[in-house]
Structure formats: structure tokens, C-alpha cells
Amino acid sequence: MARKVYWVSPILGGWDVLNGTCVVSHHERKRDAVSAGARLARMDLPSVLKIRRRDGSLESRRLYGNDPLPRPD
């Protein structure tokens, strides 16, 4: 089973939580977006939450669920 990928990305002074290309939620603060993304990822196992910095580079990723697949890049 493939992992579902959620992203926390900067957009126009705020932060979006995305599922693929679909915006799931928008937040003013990054920590609120990360919390919302983590909550979604925990409900949709197996999944990964990828968090971007303000400049768009990858800051971190969090894996949720027991999945025998190798770690995503």
C-alpha cells in the first residue's frame, strides 16, 4: 500500500496543508499548519508529512504508520 503524502508549504504570507495538489487547509502560522497536517496524516495511515521552509526547501518529514516500504525521498 502506498503512503499518502501531505505537504506543509508557504503561500502568500501564510501556510497551506496540501494533499497532492489539493489545498486541505490554510493557516497564518507554520506551527498551526504543521499540527493540522500531522493530524490528517495520523488519520490516513500509512502516510508522510513533508514540511517546507519559507524558501521552499524541504525542512523535515514525518512518517506515520507501520509501512514496510522504504523511506520516501
Secondary structure, 3 states (H helix, E strand, C coil): CCCEEEEEEEECCEEEEEECCEEEEEECCHHHHHHHHHHHHHHCCCEEEEEECCCCCEEEEEEECCCCCCCCC
